[in-house]
Amino acid sequence: MNTTPALNASIRNQRGLSLIECLMTLAVTAITLGTALPCLDDMRVRRHFDGAAAQLETDLYFARGLAVAQDQNMRVSSKSDAAGSCYVIHTGAVAGCGCNADGTASCSAGQTMMRSVSFAASGDLQLRANVSSILFDSAKGTSTPTGTLRLVGRDQRAVHLVVNIMGRVRACSPDGAVPGYKAC
């Protein structure tokens, strides 16, 4: 290989990055991350909110479908207090299953819990409802009473899940404040 002496000297003089170059790269990276982290936290909260709203809607349809498929009435009972909020899908009476202060759900004898979801009081989301329990009829798939379950974020964004007498669920957002949901 035929190389010139000037080229060999140039290659020998370049041995890597200087300390100043490394520190400048580190400073630019830190500034970029510092400005991006608040946006990432907001995005995480929004995704958590969207996921919880979709899960609640799915669980309402799950309870209705389960009632018809198993030929057994199903309930979606909810509770909200200073300890947090939760909902439970279960069989039996209105007070047959409920949420405990520690976020777990429990049922009395003869009641079967199918699913429970809780939201801590200090968390990003809270569940509020205008009824304590909705019964899905096993023969017709209808619901009694009709009700609205509201999922509210810490930034006061809300999604309302309205269950009509036919057992159908309509999701909407007050004033259309949450993208992807119709105004209600």
Phi, psi and omega per residue, in radians:
M1 nan 2.281 -3.053
N2 -1.867 1.846 3.098
T3 -2.072 2.678 3.136
T4 -1.490 2.649 -3.141
P5 -1.097 -0.545 3.139
A6 -1.170 -0.664 3.130
L7 -1.179 -0.724 3.116
N8 -1.090 -0.708 3.128
A9 -1.153 -0.647 3.126
S10 -1.146 -0.695 3.140
I11 -1.183 -0.698 -3.134
R12 -1.160 -0.544 -3.105
N13 -1.328 -0.385 -3.141
Q14 -1.695 1.816 -3.056
R15 -2.017 -0.014 -3.134
G16 2.598 -2.814 -3.111
L17 -1.624 2.553 3.093
S18 -1.421 2.872 3.122
L19 -1.057 -0.691 3.141
I20 -1.133 -0.705 3.107
E21 -1.116 -0.719 3.113
C22 -1.133 -0.755 3.141
L23 -1.159 -0.638 3.103
M24 -1.144 -0.727 3.100
T25 -1.096 -0.753 3.113
L26 -1.109 -0.703 3.137
A27 -1.153 -0.753 3.130
V28 -1.121 -0.727 3.119
T29 -1.108 -0.744 3.138
A30 -1.124 -0.726 3.119
I31 -1.132 -0.743 3.123
T32 -1.086 -0.801 3.120
L33 -1.145 -0.677 3.133
G34 -1.076 -0.606 3.114
T35 -1.439 -0.438 -3.087
A36 -1.498 -0.479 -3.050
L37 -1.054 -0.778 3.088
P38 -1.052 -0.646 3.103
C39 -1.154 -0.673 3.125
L40 -1.161 -0.651 3.106
D41 -1.163 -0.733 3.083
D42 -1.070 -0.719 3.132
M43 -1.144 -0.691 3.106
R44 -1.088 -0.750 3.137
V45 -1.132 -0.743 3.117
R46 -1.097 -0.751 3.138
R47 -1.158 -0.686 3.097
H48 -1.098 -0.749 3.110
F49 -1.083 -0.865 -3.135
D50 -1.065 -0.719 3.132
G51 -1.151 -0.720 3.139
A52 -1.171 -0.678 3.111
A53 -1.139 -0.743 3.112
A54 -1.147 -0.681 3.127
Q55 -1.151 -0.720 3.121
L56 -1.118 -0.757 3.097
E57 -1.077 -0.759 3.107
T58 -1.095 -0.719 -3.139
D59 -1.158 -0.588 3.078
L60 -1.141 -0.758 3.081
Y61 -1.175 -0.612 3.104
F62 -1.074 -0.789 -3.138
A63 -1.094 -0.745 3.124
R64 -1.126 -0.819 3.132
G65 -1.116 -0.686 3.127
L66 -1.135 -0.666 3.117
A67 -1.058 -0.795 -3.120
V68 -1.257 -0.759 -3.085
A69 -1.153 -0.679 -3.105
Q70 -1.658 -0.002 -3.113
D71 0.896 0.827 3.132
Q72 -2.570 2.254 3.137
N73 -0.988 2.442 3.105
M74 -2.139 2.605 3.099
R75 -2.123 2.600 2.912
V76 -2.068 1.873 -3.127
S77 -1.864 2.451 -3.138
S78 -2.258 2.754 3.138
K79 -2.581 2.465 3.092
S80 -2.450 2.212 3.094
D81 -2.643 -2.916 -3.081
A82 -1.134 -0.410 -3.128
A83 -1.418 -0.268 -3.097
G84 2.419 -2.802 3.134
S85 -2.498 2.781 3.140
C86 -2.819 2.945 2.965
Y87 -2.439 2.643 -3.087
V88 -2.312 2.314 2.997
I89 -1.722 2.149 -3.034
H90 -2.705 2.956 3.020
T91 -1.703 2.893 2.995
G92 1.672 -2.783 -3.022
A93 -1.287 2.910 -3.131
V94 -0.967 -0.820 -3.102
A95 -1.604 0.241 -3.085
G96 -1.173 -0.594 3.115
C97 -2.337 2.651 3.132
G98 -2.799 3.071 -3.131
C99 -1.716 2.444 3.104
N100 -1.645 2.912 -3.115
A101 -1.111 -0.477 -3.116
D102 -1.489 0.071 3.099
G103 1.649 -0.095 3.088
T104 -1.536 2.882 3.091
A105 -2.021 2.633 3.105
S106 -2.495 2.687 -3.135
C107 -2.216 2.601 3.069
S108 -1.413 2.993 -3.095
A109 -1.004 2.411 3.111
G110 1.534 -0.108 3.126
Q111 -1.819 2.547 3.127
T112 -2.103 2.181 3.095
M113 -1.600 2.253 3.118
M114 -1.686 -0.636 -3.100
R115 -2.872 2.577 3.026
S116 -2.506 2.538 3.118
V117 -2.372 2.336 3.138
S118 -2.192 2.696 3.118
F119 -2.235 2.098 -3.121
A120 -1.198 2.596 3.141
A121 -1.071 -0.543 -3.129
S122 -1.548 0.039 -3.074
G123 -1.460 -3.034 -3.095
D124 -1.385 -0.335 -3.006
L125 -2.262 2.654 3.003
Q126 -2.419 2.561 3.097
L127 -1.887 2.290 3.070
R128 -2.281 2.536 -3.118
A129 -2.460 2.657 3.092
N130 -1.585 -0.050 3.043
V131 -2.345 2.630 -3.133
S132 -1.452 -0.403 -3.095
S133 -2.736 2.489 3.056
I134 -2.104 2.237 3.139
L135 -1.728 2.235 3.038
F136 -1.778 2.095 -3.079
D137 -1.290 2.354 -3.088
S138 -1.283 -0.506 -3.087
A139 -1.433 -0.660 -3.030
K140 -1.992 -0.303 -3.080
G141 1.349 0.168 3.140
T142 -1.411 2.927 3.133
S143 -2.138 2.541 3.097
T144 -2.442 2.218 -0.230
P145 -1.379 3.038 2.984
T146 -1.261 2.735 -3.102
G147 -2.825 2.916 3.087
T148 -2.213 2.151 3.040
L149 -1.825 2.234 -3.085
R150 -1.966 2.184 3.032
L151 -1.773 2.077 -3.026
V152 -2.060 2.246 3.104
G153 -1.502 2.923 -3.126
R154 -1.165 -0.346 3.080
D155 -1.601 0.242 3.100
Q156 1.216 0.189 2.968
R157 -1.209 2.532 -3.092
A158 -2.469 2.584 2.980
V159 -2.174 2.252 3.100
H160 -1.767 2.310 3.043
L161 -1.957 1.864 -3.045
V162 -1.719 2.100 3.123
V163 -1.770 2.068 -3.134
N164 -1.566 3.116 -3.051
I165 -1.137 -0.393 3.099
M166 -1.437 -0.032 3.130
G167 1.495 0.148 3.124
R168 -1.514 2.626 -3.083
V169 -1.996 2.326 3.070
R170 -2.116 2.205 3.129
A171 -1.793 2.340 3.123
C172 -2.641 2.921 3.133
S173 -2.171 2.337 3.112
P174 -0.988 2.219 3.134
D175 1.052 0.283 3.140
G176 1.124 0.513 -3.048
A177 -1.238 -0.409 -3.132
V178 -1.807 2.098 3.140
P179 -1.026 2.463 3.141
G180 1.626 -0.091 3.139
Y181 -2.152 2.463 3.076
K182 -1.209 2.732 3.100
A183 -1.286 2.539 3.054
C184 -2.348 nan nan
